[in-house]
Amino acid sequence: MACRTVCAWAFVAWLVASFGAIGCARDHGTADPALRPATPRIARDQMRYALQMGTRYLIQRQQADGSWRSDRYAPFRDGTALTPLVLTAMQAAWDSGDTEPELAQTIRAGCAFMLQFSDPRGSLRIAEDQLEYPVYTAALTVQVFSHARAGQAAAARQAWVQYLKERQLVETHGWQRGDKEYGGWGYCRLIPRKPAPGELAPALLESNLSATVHAVQALAEAGSLDAATAQAALVFIRRRHNWSPIVQGPGNDGGFHFIYDDPVRNKAGSTWVAEGPYLPDESLRPLWYFSYGSATADGLRALLLCGERDSQRIEAARAWLREHFRADRHPGYYPPIREYQRDAVYYYYTASVARAMQLAHIQLADGRSWASELAAALVTRQQADGSWQNAHDLVREDEPLVATALALTALAHCHRTLFSPR
């Protein structure tokens, strides 16, 4: 019987939870090879069928105007959040070999829906605060319009590229390198201008790793990730890396965490430490944020996309994923009080880790295949109607359109890794 599992990209999660002092930051259970399952064998036809069922589910849920909308959550009802997410999954399925005419027609209709937000010259027809998830929508739309199946969308893509660059927290908006927000992207609906002293900051102004990797991925795919943008982004990305070449200790495991100063939104939580890791441009942090799978996959991808030259830093992140990779659960150390939310971001993790493993050419020990293991886990979780769904609703992940789009993206990358891209 297929499990009920929901997926979620890293939409804003308002979690109410306490945290405790936990000394160990490694998930020793996942690191022990004896506790890992053997790599399952999965047939190409089985993967192809799962991909086709997933695309069929999404095709059947496209609206007449070409969009995808949720009947569960109000922020997903205008089509701007879900449509580009689903389209990236459809394009990934196409790249894995699913070239059915109905899929091509569905992609064209979805692109037409997103094109309505720009005029013929490419200028965007949206207000500054119109989008619920401005960075995600812009980044995913840039990726969609960078694909060969997008048709004539060059002008619109450039407008979204500009929109995305305007959302980076850099000098243009008053941010300086010493600011912990500097260089990243976040969830704020407004352009992220630095507040004056004593001025009330708009909601969700801070940068986070998920929004940042989405932005740099999109800019890279559009050929618009210039050196200045990448170098500023690296400042923020490095600060989320639990690694230092000069300080040893529990906060130096090579993984990543999601955001600064927030033990709630860092899914695995945090612990107080008497001494912690130093980074070249940061002072001692009183809290150590545990590394976990989705953040580490995001962080490694972001480092590589931005051209990180420190090979030791890259290898530290690669080693964390190689050591902790799991297909059947979201890996990383979770304190007991946080264990209930481990798999709340399972499908987001699968989509990001598939890209990270592929991009960084990571191979597991003992001849294991990450792509086979992940594909088998995803196929097992697929429901009879072709969808995926998570039992957790902690971060609005009980929306099947989100879960299915992310699972389909992950499965397509597994297929291409195992059976070669077209």
MOVENGI-V891185 format. One line per field, one symbol per residue. ss: DSSP state (H for helix, E for strand, L for the rest). phi: phi as a letter, one per 20 degrees, with the letter a starting at -180 (. if undefined). psi: psi as a letter, one per 20 degrees, with the letter a starting at -180 (. if undefined). Layout:
# MOVENGI-V891185
ss->???
phi->???
psi->???
This chain:
# MOVENGI-V891185
ss->LLLLELLLLLLLLLLLLLLLLLLLLLLHHHHLHHHLLLLLLLLHHHHHHHHHHHHHHHHHLLLLLLLLLLLLLHHHLLLLLHHHHHHHHHHHHHHLLLLLHHHHHHHHHHHHHHHLLELLLLLELLLLLLLLLHHHHHHHHHHHHLLHHHLLLHHHHHHHHHHHHLLLLLHHHLLLLLLLLLLLEELLLLLLLLLLLLLLLLLLLLEEHHHHHHHHHHHHHLLLLLHHHHHHHHHHHHHLELLLLLLLLLLLLLLELLLLLLLLLLLLLEEELLLLLLELLELLLLEEELLEHHHHHHHHHHHHHLLLLLHHHHHHHHHHHHHHLLLLLLLELLLHHHHHHHHHHHHHHHHHHHHHHHHLLLLLHHHLLHHHHHHHHHHHHLLLLLLLLELLLLLLLLLHHHHHHHHHHHHHHHHHHHHLLL
phi->.feebddbfefgddddbebcedeeddeffffegfeeffffecffffffffffffffgfffdfffenecceddcgfdeenfeefffffffffffgfeoedfgfffffffffffffffecegeoffdcfgdfefcgfffffffgfffeefeemecfffffffgfgfffefecggdnecgffffgndcbdffegfffffgnefeffmfffbfffffffffffffemcefffffffffgffffeeebbfdceqfeceneccebelbfeffgenbbfcfccfddgdcegdfddeffbffffffffgfgffemgdefffffffffffffdgceebeepedggfdgfdgefdgfggffffffffffeledffmmfdfffffffffffefefenecbefedgcleeefffgfffffffffffffffcmff
psi->pqqopqrpalrponpoqrqrophpjqnhghiohhiqqqpqppqghgggggghhghgghgijprhjirpqqjgpgijiiihghghghhhgghggghiinkqhhgghggghghhghhijqrhiipqlqrhkhphmgggggghhgggiiqhjibnjgghghghgggghijpnahhjiqqhiphipiaqbjpirpmppqqpiqpqrqkhqqrhghghgghgghghikjnrgggghghhggghijpmqpiipqaikliiaqrgrqknigiohiarqqqhqaqqqhkqrppipppqqrgghhgggggggghjkpiohggghggghggghipqhirorrppqhiihhjgjhkghggggghggghggjlpprrkjqohgggggggghhiprhjirqpqipjhlkjjohhgghgggggghghgghghjpq.
